[in-house]
Amino acid sequence: MIHIYECDDSFLYEIIENYKETKTEEEKNEIFHSFCSSIWSSDNKRRIYKKSIRFNVRKDLLQTELGQAFDAWSDIEYTYYKSMTKDENWCSIIRQKINNIYTRYFDKEVILSKEYMDLLKTPKKLYYQWISGIDMDTYTVTELIDNAIDNAQKVKIKLQKEKMSLSWNEYKNVVEEFLKRCFDNCKLIGEYEDKTKINTMLDFLTEDHFYVGYICRTLENYFKNYQKEYYGVRRGHGNIYSRCKQCGSLIEKTGNKRLYCDKCAELSKKESNRKSDKKYKDRKRENKKS
């Protein structure tokens, strides 16, 4: 079989149609592996880089004690990532989705929650409040900034715990497994019963857009289920999930009092019993002395 699917000019709908219409597993595998090769060789690599929250203290304020306090926090670094692509080809768009899923679920260095970012922006926010006329003193400002940065670090550690552990190479294997399911379970446009709805969608989208959307949505759902399997929680539309207070594992919310996963709950219980035993022994020892 000629490897026509390794070419960047191939349409996704052609690849999927040929995959679905091919009779032998050998040919299906060849098509699928060519598709995966295009994804992994895409120029749209996963990119992590540093960004900064910056502000410039006015020159006339730099010699003041408060101005110097703000200047010390006028450039705060954090880790960011390339989250979008300007390329409109199917390969780059699907690769971007794959990159983003890894960053969200597995990359512990990229933390961008609103709570975390708002805390990092505290020095900048306070500075602009100061120059707008709000009265401030160095001690209070320094304390507010120190507390915000300390809390930002605590939030970062908490959110890092909530991410799963998987290397990029291991992740690629899981992605290929899920992409194979996408190919196997994908319906061709012509197989949909509600052809009126599909035709209406295709008035605004190309066939490639239709299949790109299907693959991206399906990958997202597969990794949501992967996360539940990773933590050993049940899947279900009505289930409510939260995070273990201690280790960050995903847990099923079975009641307002559940704060820990089973492992941490057991450790917490043992620690509580240990402290109770110690208090009892200490009291007993004191009673003997008296």
Summary of the structure (lengths in Angstrom):
residues: 290
radius of gyration: 27.1
end to end distance: 92.9
largest distance: 93.3
contacts: 727
relative contact order: 0.09
helix: 62%
strand: 7%
